[in-house]
Amino acid sequence: MTHDEILQVVQAHKQGHKIEYRELYLREHGHWIPADTPDLWDFRNRRYRVSDEPIKPREWIIVLCQGQVVGPSIFIGGDLRSESVRVREVIE
């Protein structure tokens, strides 16, 4: 993070905004985690952000065969003709 980004996150925390972090070694694959105690800043190993940023929910389908779950697959869109369940993640 740059100095300006660090100052922006710390000032947002000071103003009462919720902060999230992600471990840097996970890069873009890590989930954002609420920073419940951001007083213990670790800018060397974590990236921080103000949690007001929109989070896109994930969607997928679960394929059923004779009433048994065959396996999940990524939902790309289109027609669900076979017996399947469309799942959308709920983010609160």
C-alpha atoms as one frame of an Amber mdcrd trajectory, in Angstrom:
protein
   0.000   0.000   0.000   1.156   3.522  -0.678   1.470   6.118   2.065  -1.687
   7.841   0.797  -3.661   4.565   0.860  -2.490   3.845   4.409  -3.486   7.333
   5.570  -6.879   7.032   3.863  -7.679   3.718   5.616  -6.464   4.903   9.028
  -8.457   8.144   8.723 -11.564   6.177   7.706 -11.089   3.969  10.788 -10.728
   7.078  12.955 -14.043   8.374  11.524 -15.771   5.119  12.508 -15.848   3.277
   9.179 -15.483  -0.494   9.193 -12.186  -1.783   7.819 -11.402  -5.072   6.068
  -8.096  -6.742   5.290  -6.701  -9.479   3.062  -3.421 -11.329   3.495  -0.979
 -10.182   0.808   0.411 -13.654   0.119  -3.071 -14.707  -1.100  -3.134 -11.848
  -3.637  -6.547 -11.567  -5.318  -7.611 -15.064  -4.192  -8.054 -14.207  -0.529
 -11.356 -13.123   0.964 -11.720  -9.758   2.655 -11.952 -10.250   6.427 -13.465
  -7.728   8.856 -10.682  -6.076  10.853 -12.272  -6.270  14.299  -9.129  -4.899
  15.969  -7.485  -2.710  13.314  -5.426  -1.009  16.018  -2.937  -3.808  15.299
  -2.086  -2.654  11.767   0.183  -4.933   9.700   0.799  -3.101   6.424   3.734
  -5.346   5.549   1.626  -8.532   5.357  -1.930  -7.271   4.820  -3.839  -5.001
   2.468  -6.600  -2.924   4.046  -9.693  -1.246   2.640 -12.815   0.544   3.818
 -15.525  -2.123   3.887 -18.114   0.076   2.153 -16.850  -1.214  -1.186 -19.489
  -3.350  -2.922 -18.926  -7.090  -2.835 -20.239  -9.143  -5.750 -22.056 -12.332
  -4.644 -20.945 -15.625  -6.166 -23.383 -17.812  -8.117 -23.209 -21.487  -9.023
 -25.419 -24.496  -9.703 -25.594 -27.806  -7.894 -26.331 -30.664 -10.279 -28.618
 -33.455  -9.040 -28.753 -36.976 -10.426 -31.470 -39.304  -9.041 -31.848 -37.005
  -6.042 -28.116 -37.108  -5.189 -25.707 -34.203  -5.489 -23.316 -34.916  -8.352
 -21.201 -31.860  -7.775 -21.106 -28.094  -7.898 -20.123 -26.217 -11.012 -19.653
 -22.575 -11.858 -22.842 -20.896 -13.054 -22.198 -19.110 -16.306 -25.817 -18.449
 -17.205 -28.223 -19.971 -19.662 -30.950 -22.578 -19.392 -31.000 -25.070 -16.507
 -32.781 -27.999 -18.211 -31.448 -30.833 -16.039 -32.395 -31.251 -12.392 -30.291
 -28.632 -10.654 -30.387 -25.907  -8.022 -29.145 -22.389  -8.646 -27.336 -20.974
  -5.607 -26.509 -17.342  -4.911 -24.323 -16.277  -2.013 -25.944 -13.922   0.484
 -23.652 -11.134   1.700 -24.737  -9.169   4.739
